[in-house]
Amino acid sequence: MLENGNPSLTSIVDIFSMPDLRSRVLFILGLLAICRDGAVITVKAGGWLELVTR
């Protein structure tokens, strides 16, 4: 998800097309942990998530 600390994009559709519930839950928990560390996640048009780290 994070590549060399640069902002990365992932689609909400990609999250919900993950093969099992466990993958989705782990992904969402990962996003929450990143947010707690000071990153900002915004939802862009078309269902894209933009992750900006500080």
FENVENHU-V763480 format. One record per run of one state. SS is the DSSP state (H for helix, E for strand, L for the rest). FROM is the first residue (numbers start at 0). TO is the last residue. Records with the same first field share a line. If there is no record, write none. Layout:
# FENVENHU-V763480
SS->FROM-TO  FROM-TO
This chain:
# FENVENHU-V763480
L->0-1  3-4  6-6  16-19  36-38  44-46  52-53
E->2-2  5-5  7-10  39-43  47-51
H->11-15  20-35
